[in-house]
Structure formats: structure tokens, C-alpha cells
Amino acid sequence: MLYKSQIVSIFLISSFGMAACTPPTQVAQVTTRAEIPSTEHHNQPIEPTPSFYDEEYAEVEIGPFEDGKMWTLDNIPVDYMRDTHGVEADSAWIAKARLGALRLGSFCSASFVSEKGLVMTNHHCARDSITEVERDGESLLDNGFYAKDDSLERSVAGLYVEQLIQIDDVSEEVLNAAADVIGAGPQAEARRKRAEAIERRNNTRLAASDSTLRAEVVNLYSGGRYALYTYKKYADVRLVFAPELAVGYFGGDTDNFTYPRHTFDASFFRVWSESAPLNTPDYFRWEIDGASEGESVFVVGNPGSTSRLSTVSQLEYRRNTEYPAMLEILSDRIAVMEQYVENEAITADSFDVRNDLMTAMNMQKSYDGEYKGLLYGDVLSRTYSSEIDLRNRLAENDSLDQIYGKVWDDIKLIQKSKRASSAKAGAFYHFLNPAVSSHVLTRALYGYVYTLLRQRGAPPEQLKGIYDEGLAITSWPKALEKEIIERRIRDLSTYLGDSDPTMKRLLKGVTIEQLADSVAMYTALTDTAAFRAMLDDNYLASGDVTVDLISAIAPLYFTLDQELQALGDQEQLFVSRLAGAEFALNGDAAPPDATFTLRIADGIVSSYSQSGTIVPAFTTLEGAFELAVIRSEETEWQLPERWKASSVDRSIPFNLVSTNDITGGNSGSPLLNADLEVVGLIFDGNIESLPNEFVYSDKQARAISVDSRAILALLESVYEADRIVAEIIQ
């Protein structure tokens, strides 16, 4: 799941990819400014040796798709598709793939699957929507939902889907904006401003003809290419069907990122237009016979992010510094939330804490899989081998070597500087992660920033973005807030030390526990209406107990933000230079890193070997029923009564695996055959796929889908959702 914030641009502190502006703040003198290397070209390249890195790595054979198979829709390798899959990826085929695919909000993928605006996505992508449309006395998350006719479909406030209409290359205009600019920060700012100007210009043009269209400039190849994506937004989205959480999350966190699986992770929405279901001629038809092992399949969706241009030194930094700190904080917060959900189940559900907990546990498992891939897998050896290969090829060309030959040295120096900053920045890991961070402290930070920026005359559009984001933060129970706030203050104590000026301003002679208890008990920020009133008036003058707390830590937060952003800009400049080296030698033959933009990924349905055992490509519905018996004492494997009472054919394939290249953001993507017909619904990857964040491999990595045959059978035989079945198989 992606989360974008208006108030920070830290690539490290918040652990999410966050865009927009860092507000002006008073700057605290907390660290020695990190060393930043020169941007000048180096004429004397260093011969790469293993000693250049933190440890030695063996050279290994480099595969043909180390950078993966997440192809942009304007750069699909047509010959490769024909030779490998027998697919003629002509303009009509590509247009069909593009127009049938959707982005669901800012966090998942989806697709049109009927001519009446029916949208298919995952249950875990729909969970927040399911709770959003609940009425008094209902528990839709537990009991599921089905609208027996159009009039019973429930509108989800704020939910939208977007369809990619057009792609235009704007690389030359963006890159030329920084051509005569000196310094990494100014260059990055020049590119950002030009990209924003392109967006404004095109959005003004689009608004004049169609208010549902919007333009977005997309950064590809780490700044090597820029594209203008035009989207059509549909804002009337209604829930049609969702199964029970028990089957949408069958196996719970235990089965997350594992295979074999037996999970019905599917839901349906509908897009409406002018009080009627939207007419959608561009949709994916249903293949009632599903797919077979060895068959070519395609995923069209919006993968969140990958780091396949990362250097060895960048991966060493993430392995040695970033992942351990992030995982430690996640583990701590999850333990607190688990205890609260167990002890206060009714209150937890009323505040949607259970959804937050599931999100946090998913994040933890994902990070842990990536971390272990760096610790124990061959990721670093493969990255090292690719680096050596590229550096050797550059060395054969004096002009290219002068431009690019020293970029690895520069990037390594940046990692040294980041480690110095991380000694304090670790105190703020996950600070704005809504799944595990204090919602009170998050609201307080928004209040702090909004008030200061309003006082300083910030542009209305910036203020509105911060205002809306702040109010979107939900409330948590006071007892949970107390525990989470106390943990955050202890993080500050651990990373800063009690003698740090920030800690002294924060505690003022009270204990950490006393401060946390006071804040949680007496703040008005647990109430959304009260928070709105403070924003409208003057949060910093409100007298709320959080004002002193956030005023003590915010200067440090934003000082570190600025420090890390400066390093990030510098690092991005060098990484874009590295992308330039790749371009100079390879062109755009390889796809860019994922950016939550539309991609098509090819693969095949395939079993794999694990510990000497062949893991089958398909599971069956029977497997779910067997697990429910074998693990009947465990809540994660309980089937609903309507499943047990149904006559569904248990031999039908339930879940399947394929070699498609996916990552976070692909949740809800359709799995399609060569004719772009639905044969499955992507919902997860196995644990072996998580190191694909850095280097792609299809040896054991697999994408996991719900089989199209199981979706039909369950809709018909278990849920009696005949109208959905008739609609998708017409």
C-alpha cells in the first residue's frame, strides 16, 4: 500500500514514498551536516574490486531479466512477446489491456470485468470500504456483503478508480529544465518545478473539456525518462460483493506470503455515472475454463515500487541500517495492537484497529522477506556481478567512462552520510505510518505544520492538501494511544539519549509514562470534530496538551527531514546518472522500476521446487475444507457456515501460481490469458518473491491468484450471487 503525504518528503524517516513539500521550520542544530560528494565528473575511474564494498561478493551468472518484466504500456517488447508467448502485442491488444485496467484509489489495482462498470479487486483492497458502508448493527467485515440488485449497491465515500487514457513522453522538456543548473538540490528542484508546470498546463487544458480527466508527470528510470500520464477518474464507486473476512483472509498472517494457499481474496465494486451503472465497452471478458499449467498469462496492474537500480552499497545500507530499525519498531507496535485487539475486541472493531493491525502485519512480513533476501539470498552477489559487468563495459568507452565511471563511488559516499543521519532519524521511523503510529501525534504534526504554513502565507492548494490529509486521519481508542505514544517517546529516548536537548524540552521533569498518559488522557485530538475546529482556528494556540509535545520534537523532525532530503536529492542525481549509463549501453530494453503506474508483466503458470519438493501450480477448494478440519481449533482457518452447507464442487482449482513479475500495488490486478481474458485475480506473492524488490528471479518466486473458476463457483454455489455470475460470463 502506498501513502502519500503533503507534509514530508523524507525517503527514510517515514518508511513510505512520500511526496510534496517540507514546511519551513525553525532548525535545530542536532548533527554535523553530512558530507555530500561533488557532482563533478571524475576522469579517473576506480577499478572495481570486492574490497570496494563492505564485504566480499562472488561473481555469479547474470540472467537476461535482472531488471524484471514490468513493461510500460508504451514500450512493450513486441518481438519478445511474439517469440516467447505467441502474442501479437499490436496497438489494439495494448489498448485493450490499458483501458480494461484500473487504479483503485491510491493503493491497489483493479479492472473492469463487465460492460456495466463492474470492477474486480481483492478483498484486502476493499476492507476499509466494507467497514465504511456498514450500518448500525451490521458487521460486514465478518459476515460479508452482497447487493442482490443495483439499487442495493452501497456508495463508498471518497473511493475512486482511474483509467489510463494516454501516455506522452515529456523527458526532453523536464531534463532540459536542469541542463544549466549546478548542484544536486537545485537540479532536482528544477526538474520538479518543470514537471509540476507540465502537470498544471495540461490539467488546465483538460479541465476545459472534461473535469474527470487529470494529468500526472511520472518519473521513470530514476529520472532518466519522464512521461505524462492522462487519467480518467470515476468517483461514484459502490460496493457490490465482498465475502467474509474468514475466507478473504483465510490462513491469516500465518499464510500471508506463503503457498500453497486457499484464499478467496476477491471483491466487486461498480462504477456509476449519472445515477446509472457506467457503460464500459472496454473490459476484460471471463475465461470460464481458467488457465492450465505452462500457459502464458499476463498481469496488468500498478506495481508500487522496486529498487532494481540499487547499487551494492545502497543494498548494504538497507540491510545493515534501515531494515533492522524499521522491523524493530514494527514488531513492537504490532505486539501492542495485538494485545489490544485481543483484550478489547469490540472497541478495537469500532475504531477499525483490526484493519490497521492486518496492514501492519502485512508490512512487517514484507519487510522481513526483503531483509532476509539481502541477508541470506544471492541478491547482493547478483547486484555485484551486474555492477562489475556494467563498469567493465563502460571502461571500454573513454567518453562514457569519464561521465559515469565514478558514480558508484559517489553513491557509496552517500550511504556513509545517511548512516550518520540515521543515528537520530531512526527515532522517527514509521512516524506517519497510519497503521502503527499514534494517530494523536500524527494529527498534532499536521496541526503544527498547517498552522505555521497558514501564518506564513502558503499557497491555498498546499494548505488544502494538508488540511484534507489531516482530517482523513481516523481516531484510535485512548488506551491504545497511550501505549503507542509511550513507545514513540521511548524511541526518541533510545535514539537521541535523555541528555539530548529535544528530550529535555519534551519531558520537562516528568517520566515517559507520565507524559504519554497525560497526552492520551487529556488531548482533544482523539476527536475528529475537535481537531477540525483547531485547524480552522489556530492549533498552536489551542492549549491542547499535544502542542508542547509536538513543538518540542517537530524542529528535530524537520531538520532531519531536510538533511535526509538533501542527501536524497544528491543520491537521486547519482542514481539517475547510473540510469543514464544503463541507457547509454542498453537503451530502454529493460523496464523501469515500479512507480505505481500501469504495467503489463508476462509469465507462465508454473509449479516450482522447494526443499526438494515440487509445489503444485494449483490448489483446490477441497484443500480449504481439509484445512478447516485439520486446524479447527485455530481461528485463522474457520470456514463460514454457508461454505460448509454449500454443494460447491470442491475439486475446482482455487488458487494458482505464475511467474509474473509483481510487487506491492499489484493487489487486485487481473490475471489474463493471451486473449486478455480473466483467468485469475492476483492477491499475493510467495515469500520467495519478496527479494524481487531488488533483482528479479522466476526460479522460485511466484505471483499468487484466485482462480477464475473458483470465483465463479463460489459466487454461484455459496453466495447465490447469480446476477454477478450472469454479468461476467455473458
C-alpha positions in Angstrom: 0.0 0.0 0.0 1.2 3.4 -0.9 0.7 6.5 1.2 1.4 10.0 0.0 1.7 12.9 2.3 1.7 16.7 1.8 3.9 17.5 4.8 7.0 15.4 4.4 9.4 14.4 1.6 11.6 12.1 3.7 12.6 9.0 1.9 13.8 7.4 5.0 12.2 8.6 8.2 8.6 7.7 7.4 9.4 4.5 5.6 6.9 5.3 2.8 7.4 7.0 -0.5 6.1 10.5 0.4 5.7 13.4 -2.0 5.4 17.1 -1.6 6.8 19.9 0.4 8.8 20.2 3.6 7.4 23.1 5.5 9.6 25.9 6.8 10.5 25.4 10.4 13.0 26.6 13.0 16.0 24.5 12.5 17.6 22.8 15.5 21.3 22.2 15.5 21.4 18.5 16.1 24.0 16.9 14.0 27.1 17.7 12.0 25.9 18.2 8.4 26.5 15.0 6.5 29.2 15.0 3.9 27.9 15.3 0.4 30.2 14.4 -2.5 30.8 16.6 -5.5 28.7 16.3 -8.6 31.6 17.0 -10.9 32.5 14.3 -13.4 35.5 12.1 -12.4 38.1 11.5 -15.1 39.9 8.6 -13.3 37.6 5.6 -12.8 38.4 3.2 -10.0 38.8 -0.4 -11.0 36.0 -2.2 -9.2 37.2 -4.8 -6.7 35.3 -6.7 -3.9 37.1 -4.6 -1.3 35.3 -1.5 -2.6 32.2 -2.8 -0.7 31.6 -3.6 3.0 32.2 -7.3 2.3 33.3 -9.6 -0.5 30.9 -11.0 -3.1 31.3 -13.8 -5.5 30.6 -13.1 -9.2 27.6 -15.1 -10.5 25.9 -15.5 -13.8 23.7 -12.6 -14.8 20.2 -13.5 -16.1 18.5 -11.8 -19.0 15.8 -10.2 -16.9 17.6 -9.0 -13.8 15.6 -5.7 -14.1 12.3 -7.6 -14.3 9.4 -7.8 -16.7 7.2 -4.8 -15.6 6.7 -3.3 -19.1 5.3 0.1 -19.5 2.3 0.2 -21.9 4.1 2.4 -24.4 7.2 0.2 -24.5 6.2 -3.4 -24.7 8.8 -5.7 -26.3 6.7 -6.8 -29.2 9.2 -9.3 -30.7 9.8 -10.9 -27.3 6.0 -11.2 -26.7 5.6 -12.9 -30.1 8.6 -15.2 -29.8 8.0 -16.2 -26.1 4.2 -16.2 -25.8 2.9 -16.2 -29.3 1.1 -12.9 -28.7 0.8 -10.2 -31.2 1.1 -7.2 -28.9 -0.2 -4.7 -31.5 -1.8 -1.4 -30.8 -5.3 -2.9 -30.4 -4.1 -5.5 -27.9 -2.2 -2.9 -25.9 -5.2 -0.5 -25.9 -7.5 -3.3 -24.6 -5.0 -4.1 -21.8 -4.7 -0.4 -20.9 -8.3 0.5 -20.9 -9.6 -2.5 -19.0 -7.1 -2.0 -16.1 -7.7 0.4 -13.3 -6.1 2.0 -10.2 -8.3 1.7 -7.1 -7.7 4.8 -5.1 -4.1 5.3 -4.3 -3.3 1.8 -3.0 -4.5 -1.1 -5.2 -5.2 -2.2 -8.8 -8.5 -3.3 -10.2 -10.2 -4.0 -13.6 -13.4 -3.7 -15.4 -15.0 -7.1 -15.9 -18.4 -6.3 -17.5 -20.0 -3.8 -19.8 -21.9 -2.4 -16.9 -19.0 -0.9 -14.9 -18.4 -4.0 -12.7 -15.0 -3.7 -11.1 -13.0 -6.7 -9.7 -10.3 -6.3 -7.0 -9.1 -8.0 -3.8 -11.0 -8.4 -0.5 -8.0 -6.9 1.3 -8.2 -3.9 -1.0 -11.8 -3.5 -0.1 -11.6 -3.9 3.7 -11.7 -0.2 4.5 -14.6 0.3 2.1 -16.5 -2.6 3.7 -16.4 -1.0 7.1 -17.1 2.4 5.6 -20.5 1.3 4.3 -21.6 -0.6 7.4 -24.8 0.4 9.0 -25.8 0.2 12.7 -26.0 -3.4 13.8 -24.0 -4.8 10.8 -20.6 -6.5 10.8 -19.9 -6.7 7.1 -16.3 -7.5 7.6 -17.2 -10.6 9.4 -20.4 -11.5 7.6 -19.7 -10.3 4.1 -21.9 -8.3 1.7 -23.9 -8.9 -1.5 -26.2 -6.4 -3.2 -29.0 -8.5 -4.9 -29.8 -5.7 -7.3 -28.3 -2.4 -8.5 -30.3 -0.3 -6.1 -28.7 -2.1 -3.1 -25.1 -1.4 -4.0 -23.6 0.9 -1.4 -21.7 4.1 -2.4 -18.2 4.4 -0.7 -17.4 7.9 0.2 -14.1 9.1 -1.2 -13.4 5.9 -3.2 -12.5 6.3 -6.9 -10.9 4.4 -9.7 -8.7 5.8 -12.5 -8.3 4.6 -16.1 -5.1 5.4 -18.0 -6.2 7.2 -21.2 -2.9 8.4 -22.8 0.9 8.3 -22.3 3.1 11.1 -23.7 6.9 11.4 -23.4 7.9 14.7 -21.8 11.5 13.7 -21.0 13.2 16.3 -23.1 11.3 19.2 -21.5 11.9 18.1 -17.9 15.5 17.2 -18.3 16.3 20.4 -20.2 15.0 22.4 -17.3 18.0 21.3 -15.3 20.6 21.3 -18.1 22.3 24.5 -17.0 21.7 24.2 -13.2 24.6 23.5 -10.8 24.2 21.3 -7.8 22.0 18.3 -7.0 19.4 20.1 -4.9 18.8 22.9 -7.5 18.8 20.3 -10.3 16.2 18.2 -8.6 14.1 21.3 -7.8 14.3 22.5 -11.4 13.1 19.1 -12.6 10.3 19.0 -10.0 9.2 22.6 -10.9 9.1 21.8 -14.7 7.2 18.6 -14.1 4.7 20.5 -11.9 4.4 23.2 -14.6 3.7 20.5 -17.3 1.0 19.0 -15.0 -0.6 22.4 -14.4 -0.6 23.3 -18.1 -2.2 20.0 -19.1 -4.7 19.9 -16.2 -5.9 23.4 -17.1 -6.3 22.2 -20.7 -8.1 19.0 -19.7 -10.4 20.8 -17.2 -11.7 23.0 -20.0 -13.2 20.0 -21.8 -13.7 17.2 -19.2 -13.4 17.7 -15.4 -12.9 13.9 -14.9 -9.5 14.0 -16.7 -6.3 14.7 -14.9 -2.6 14.7 -15.9 0.4 13.4 -13.9 4.1 13.5 -14.8 5.7 10.2 -14.0 9.4 9.8 -13.2 10.8 6.6 -14.9 14.3 5.1 -14.9 15.2 7.1 -11.8 14.9 10.3 -13.6 16.2 9.0 -17.0 12.8 9.5 -18.6 9.6 11.4 -17.8 6.1 10.6 -19.1 2.8 12.5 -19.0 0.0 10.1 -18.0 -3.6 11.2 -18.5 -6.2 9.5 -16.3 -9.9 9.4 -16.4 -11.3 9.4 -12.8 -14.6 7.8 -11.8 -15.7 9.0 -8.3 -19.0 7.2 -7.9 -17.9 3.7 -6.8 -20.2 1.3 -5.0 -19.7 -2.0 -3.2 -21.4 -4.9 -4.8 -19.9 -8.0 -3.2 -17.4 -9.0 -0.5 -17.0 -12.3 1.2 -16.4 -12.9 4.9 -13.1 -11.9 6.3 -12.6 -15.5 7.4 -12.2 -16.6 3.7 -10.9 -13.3 2.3 -8.0 -13.7 4.8 -8.1 -17.5 5.2 -5.0 -18.6 7.0 -4.5 -15.1 8.4 -1.0 -13.7 8.8 0.3 -17.3 9.1 -0.4 -17.9 5.5 0.4 -14.4 4.2 3.2 -14.6 1.6 3.1 -18.4 1.6 2.0 -21.0 -0.9 0.1 -23.4 -1.3 -2.9 -21.1 -0.5 -6.7 -21.4 -0.2 -7.9 -17.8 0.0 -11.0 -16.2 -1.5 -9.4 -12.7 -1.7 -11.9 -11.2 -4.1 -14.4 -8.4 -4.1 -16.5 -6.5 -6.6 -17.5 -2.8 -6.9 -19.4 -1.0 -9.6 -18.7 2.4 -11.2 -21.8 4.6 -11.6 -22.4 7.6 -13.8 -25.4 9.9 -13.6 -27.4 7.6 -11.4 -26.9 4.5 -13.5 -24.2 1.9 -13.9 -21.4 3.1 -16.2 -21.4 1.8 -19.7 -17.9 0.2 -20.1 -17.2 -1.2 -23.6 -13.5 -1.7 -22.6 -13.5 -4.6 -20.1 -11.9 -8.0 -19.7 -14.1 -10.9 -20.5 -14.1 -14.1 -18.4 -12.5 -17.4 -19.3 -14.7 -19.9 -17.6 -12.2 -22.7 -18.2 -9.4 -20.9 -16.5 -5.7 -21.5 -17.3 -3.6 -24.6 -17.4 0.0 -25.3 -16.3 2.5 -23.9 -18.7 0.1 -21.4 -20.2 1.2 -17.9 -20.9 -0.5 -15.4 -18.6 -0.3 -11.6 -18.1 -0.8 -9.2 -15.2 -2.0 -5.7 -15.9 -1.8 -3.5 -12.8 0.1 -0.9 -10.9 3.1 -2.3 -9.0 4.1 0.0 -6.2 7.8 0.3 -6.1 11.0 -1.7 -6.8 14.7 -0.9 -6.2 16.3 -2.7 -9.1 18.7 0.1 -10.0 20.1 0.0 -6.5 23.8 -0.5 -6.1 25.6 -2.9 -3.7 26.3 0.0 -1.3 22.7 1.0 -1.2 21.6 -2.5 -0.5 24.2 -2.8 2.2 22.8 0.3 3.8 19.2 -1.1 3.7 20.4 -4.4 5.1 22.6 -3.1 7.8 20.8 0.0 8.9 17.3 0.6 7.6 15.6 -2.8 7.8 16.7 -3.7 11.3 15.4 -0.4 12.7 12.1 -0.5 10.8 11.4 -4.1 11.7 12.2 -3.5 15.4 9.7 -0.6 15.6 7.0 -2.5 13.6 7.4 -5.6 15.8 6.9 -3.5 18.9 3.8 -1.7 17.7 2.2 -4.9 16.4 2.6 -6.5 19.8 0.8 -3.6 21.4 -2.0 -3.7 18.8 -2.4 -7.5 19.0 -2.8 -7.3 22.8 -5.4 -4.5 22.5 -7.4 -6.3 19.8 -7.4 -9.5 21.9 -8.4 -7.7 25.1 -10.8 -5.0 23.7 -12.2 -6.7 20.6 -15.5 -4.7 20.4 -13.8 -1.3 21.0 -11.0 -2.2 18.6 -13.5 -3.0 15.8 -15.4 0.2 16.4 -12.2 2.1 15.8 -11.1 -0.1 12.9 -8.0 -1.2 14.7 -8.2 -4.7 13.3 -7.7 -3.4 9.7 -4.7 -1.4 10.8 -3.2 -4.4 12.6 -3.6 -6.5 9.4 -1.9 -3.8 7.4 0.9 -3.6 9.8 1.4 -7.3 9.9 1.5 -7.5 6.1 4.1 -4.7 6.1 6.2 -6.5 8.7 6.2 -9.7 6.8 7.0 -8.0 3.5 10.0 -6.1 5.0 11.2 -9.2 6.7 11.2 -11.1 3.5 13.1 -8.4 1.7 15.5 -8.2 4.6 16.2 -11.9 4.7 16.7 -11.9 0.9 19.5 -9.4 1.5 20.9 -11.4 4.4 20.8 -14.9 3.1 20.0 -14.9 -0.7 22.1 -14.2 -3.7 20.7 -10.6 -4.3 23.9 -8.9 -3.4 26.1 -11.2 -5.4 23.9 -10.8 -8.4 23.8 -7.0 -8.0 27.6 -7.0 -7.5 28.0 -9.0 -10.7 25.8 -6.7 -12.7 27.8 -3.7 -11.4 31.1 -5.3 -12.4 29.7 -6.1 -15.8 28.4 -2.5 -16.4 31.6 -0.9 -15.1 33.7 -3.1 -17.3 31.6 -2.2 -20.4 31.9 1.5 -19.5 35.6 1.2 -19.2 35.8 0.2 -22.8 34.4 3.6 -23.8 36.6 6.5 -22.6 33.9 9.2 -23.1 31.2 7.2 -21.3 33.6 6.2 -18.5 34.5 9.9 -17.9 30.8 10.7 -17.4 29.6 7.6 -15.5 32.7 5.7 -14.2 32.7 7.2 -10.7 29.0 7.1 -9.9 29.3 4.0 -7.7 31.9 5.7 -5.5 29.6 8.7 -5.1 26.6 6.6 -4.2 28.6 4.7 -1.6 29.7 8.0 0.0 26.0 9.0 0.2 25.3 5.8 2.2 28.0 6.8 4.7 26.3 10.1 5.2 22.9 8.5 5.5 24.2 6.2 8.3 25.4 9.3 10.2 22.0 10.9 9.9 20.2 7.7 10.8 21.7 7.7 14.2 18.9 10.2 15.1 16.5 9.7 12.3 15.6 6.2 13.5 13.6 7.8 16.3 11.0 8.8 13.7 10.7 5.6 11.6 7.0 4.9 10.8 6.1 8.2 12.4 3.4 8.9 9.8 2.5 5.2 9.1 -1.2 5.2 9.9 -1.2 1.5 10.6 1.2 1.6 13.6 1.8 5.2 14.6 -0.1 7.3 17.1 -3.0 9.0 15.4 -2.9 11.7 18.0 0.7 12.6 17.3 0.1 12.4 13.5 -2.8 14.8 13.9 -0.6 17.0 16.1 2.1 17.2 13.4 -0.5 18.1 10.8 -1.8 20.8 13.1 1.7 22.2 13.7 2.5 22.3 10.0 -0.8 23.6 8.9 -0.8 26.5 11.4 2.7 27.6 10.6 2.2 27.5 6.9 -1.0 29.4 7.1 0.7 32.0 9.2 3.4 32.3 6.6 1.0 32.7 3.7 1.5 29.3 2.0 -0.5 28.8 -1.3 -4.1 27.8 -0.8 -3.7 24.5 -2.7 -0.9 23.4 -0.4 -2.9 24.3 2.7 -5.9 22.4 1.4 -3.9 19.3 0.8 -2.5 19.3 4.3 -6.0 20.2 5.8 -7.7 17.3 3.9 -5.0 14.8 4.8 -5.0 15.7 8.4 -8.8 15.3 8.7 -8.6 11.9 6.9 -6.7 10.5 9.9 -9.1 8.4 11.9 -9.4 8.2 15.7 -8.0 5.5 17.9 -9.0 4.5 21.4 -7.3 6.5 24.2 -6.0 3.3 25.9 -4.2 2.2 22.7 -3.0 5.8 22.1 -1.4 5.8 25.5 0.6 2.7 24.8 1.7 3.8 21.3 2.6 7.3 22.4 4.7 5.9 25.2 6.5 3.7 22.7 7.3 6.6 20.4 8.7 8.7 23.2 10.9 5.7 24.2 12.1 5.5 20.6 13.2 9.2 20.9 14.9 8.4 24.2 16.7 5.4 22.7 18.0 7.2 19.5 18.6 10.6 21.0 19.6 9.9 24.6 18.0 11.5 27.6 20.6 14.3 27.7 19.6 15.5 24.2 18.0 19.0 24.2 14.9 17.7 22.4 14.3 15.1 25.1 14.8 17.7 27.9 12.3 20.0 26.2 9.9 17.1 25.8 10.0 15.6 29.3 10.4 18.7 31.5 11.0 16.6 34.6 8.2 14.1 34.1 8.6 10.4 33.2 7.9 9.0 29.8 5.0 7.1 31.1 3.5 10.1 32.8 3.8 12.2 29.7 2.2 9.6 27.5 -0.6 9.1 30.0 -1.3 12.8 30.2 -1.3 13.3 26.4 -3.6 10.4 25.7 -6.0 11.2 28.6 -6.4 15.0 28.1 -5.8 15.7 24.4 -8.8 16.7 22.3 -7.1 15.2 19.2 -8.8 11.9 19.7 -11.9 13.6 18.4 -12.2 14.5 14.7 -14.5 17.4 15.2 -12.3 18.9 17.8 -9.3 18.5 15.6 -11.1 20.2 12.7 -12.0 23.2 15.0 -8.3 23.5 16.0 -7.2 23.5 12.4 -9.9 26.1 11.5 -8.8 28.4 14.4 -5.2 28.0 15.5 -3.9 24.7 16.6 -0.8 26.1 18.2 -2.8 28.5 20.3 -5.4 25.9 21.3 -3.8 25.0 24.6 -4.1 21.3 23.8 -1.7 19.1 25.7 -0.1 17.9 22.4 1.1 21.4 21.5 4.1 21.4 23.8 5.0 17.9 22.8 4.9 18.4 19.1 6.6 21.8 19.4 9.5 20.0 21.2 10.0 17.3 18.6 8.9 18.9 15.3 12.0 21.1 14.8 14.2 18.0 15.1 11.9 16.0 12.8 12.0 18.6 10.1 15.8 19.2 10.5 16.4 15.6 9.9 13.9 15.7 7.1 15.8 18.5 5.4 19.1 16.7 5.9 17.9 13.5 4.5 16.1 15.2 1.6 19.3 16.9 0.7 21.1 13.6 0.7 18.2 12.0 -1.2 18.4 14.7 -3.9 22.1 14.0 -4.2 21.6 10.3 -4.3 18.8 10.6 -6.9 21.1 12.6 -9.1 23.7 9.9 -9.0 21.2 7.1 -9.5 19.7 9.0 -12.5 23.3 9.2 -13.8 23.6 5.4 -13.2 20.4 5.1 -15.2 22.0 7.2 -17.9 24.9 4.7 -18.1 22.4 1.9 -18.5 20.6 3.9 -21.2 23.8 4.6 -23.0 24.7 0.9 -23.2 21.3 -0.8 -23.2 18.7 1.8 -24.2 15.2 1.1 -22.9 15.3 -2.7 -23.5 14.8 -3.3 -19.8 11.7 -1.9 -18.0 12.0 0.8 -15.4 11.5 0.3 -11.7 7.9 0.2 -10.5 6.3 3.5 -9.7 2.6 2.6 -9.1 2.0 3.2 -12.7 0.3 0.8 -15.2 2.5 -2.1 -16.3 2.0 -5.4 -18.0 4.0 -8.4 -16.8 4.3 -11.6 -18.7 4.7 -15.0 -17.2 3.5 -18.6 -17.2 1.5 -20.8 -14.9 4.2 -22.9 -13.2 4.9 -25.1 -10.3 8.3 -24.8 -8.5 10.7 -26.8 -6.4 11.1 -26.1 -2.7 13.4 -28.2 -0.4 13.4 -31.0 -3.0 9.6 -31.0 -3.2 7.5 -29.9 -6.2 5.0 -27.2 -5.1 1.9 -27.6 -7.4 0.7 -24.8 -9.6 -2.9 -25.2 -8.4 -4.7 -25.8 -5.2 -8.4 -26.9 -5.0 -11.4 -25.8 -2.9 -11.1 -29.2 -1.2 -7.9 -28.0 0.4 -9.7 -25.2 2.2 -12.2 -27.6 3.6 -9.5 -30.0 4.7 -7.5 -27.2 6.4 -10.7 -26.2 8.2 -10.9 -29.7 9.7 -7.2 -30.2 10.4 -6.8 -26.8 12.1 -10.3 -26.5 13.5 -9.1 -25.1 16.8 -7.4 -22.1 15.2 -9.4 -19.0 14.3 -7.4 -18.3 11.1 -8.8 -21.4 9.4 -12.5 -21.2 10.2 -14.9 -21.5 7.2 -18.3 -19.7 7.3 -21.3 -21.9 7.8 -22.6 -21.1 4.3 -19.5 -22.7 2.9 -19.9 -25.8 4.9 -23.6 -26.1 3.9 -23.0 -25.5 0.2 -22.8 -28.0 -2.6 -19.8 -26.3 -4.3 -17.6 -28.6 -6.4 -14.6 -29.0 -4.2 -12.4 -30.3 -7.0 -12.4 -26.9 -8.7 -9.0 -25.1 -8.8 -8.9 -22.5 -6.0 -5.5 -20.6 -6.1 -2.7 -20.8 -8.6 0.8 -19.5 -9.1 2.6 -18.0 -12.0 6.0 -16.4 -12.8 4.6 -12.9 -13.4 6.7 -10.0 -12.0 4.6 -8.3 -9.4 5.1 -6.2 -6.2 3.0 -4.1 -3.7 0.4 -2.2 -5.6 -0.4 -5.2 -7.9 -3.0 -6.4 -5.4 -6.3 -6.5 -7.3 -4.7 -6.9 -10.7 -6.4 -9.3 -13.2 -4.5 -12.4 -14.3 -5.2 -12.7 -18.1 -4.6 -15.2 -20.9 -3.2 -14.3 -24.3 -6.6 -13.1 -25.4 -6.7 -10.8 -22.4 -9.5 -12.8 -20.7 -9.7 -13.2 -16.9 -8.2 -16.5 -15.7 -7.4 -15.3 -12.1 -7.1 -12.4 -9.7 -3.7 -11.5 -8.2 -3.7 -11.2 -4.4 -0.2 -12.0 -3.1 3.3 -13.3 -3.8 5.1 -16.1 -2.1 7.9 -15.4 0.4 10.5 -16.3 -2.3 9.2 -13.4 -4.4 10.0 -10.7 -1.9 13.7 -10.3 -2.8 12.5 -9.5 -6.3 12.3 -6.0 -4.9 16.0 -5.8 -5.8 16.7 -8.3 -8.5 14.1 -10.3 -10.5 14.1 -14.1 -10.5 11.4 -16.6 -11.5 13.3 -19.6 -10.1 11.0 -19.9 -7.1 9.3 -16.5 -7.0 5.6 -16.7 -7.8 2.6 -14.5 -8.0 -0.5 -16.0 -6.3 -4.0 -15.6 -7.8 -7.5 -16.7 -7.1 -8.6 -18.9 -10.0 -11.3 -17.6 -12.2 -13.1 -20.9 -11.9 -13.2 -20.7 -8.2 -14.6 -17.2 -8.2 -17.5 -18.3 -10.4 -18.2 -21.4 -8.5 -18.2 -19.7 -5.1 -20.3 -16.8 -6.3 -22.9 -19.2 -7.7 -23.0 -22.1 -5.2 -22.1 -20.4 -1.9 -23.3 -16.8 -2.2 -26.1 -17.2 -4.7 -24.8 -14.1 -6.5 -26.4 -15.2 -9.7 -26.6 -11.7 -11.2 -22.9 -11.2 -10.9 -22.2 -14.5 -12.5 -24.6 -13.8 -15.4 -23.0 -10.4 -15.8 -19.4 -11.6 -16.1 -19.9 -14.7 -18.3 -22.4 -13.2 -20.7 
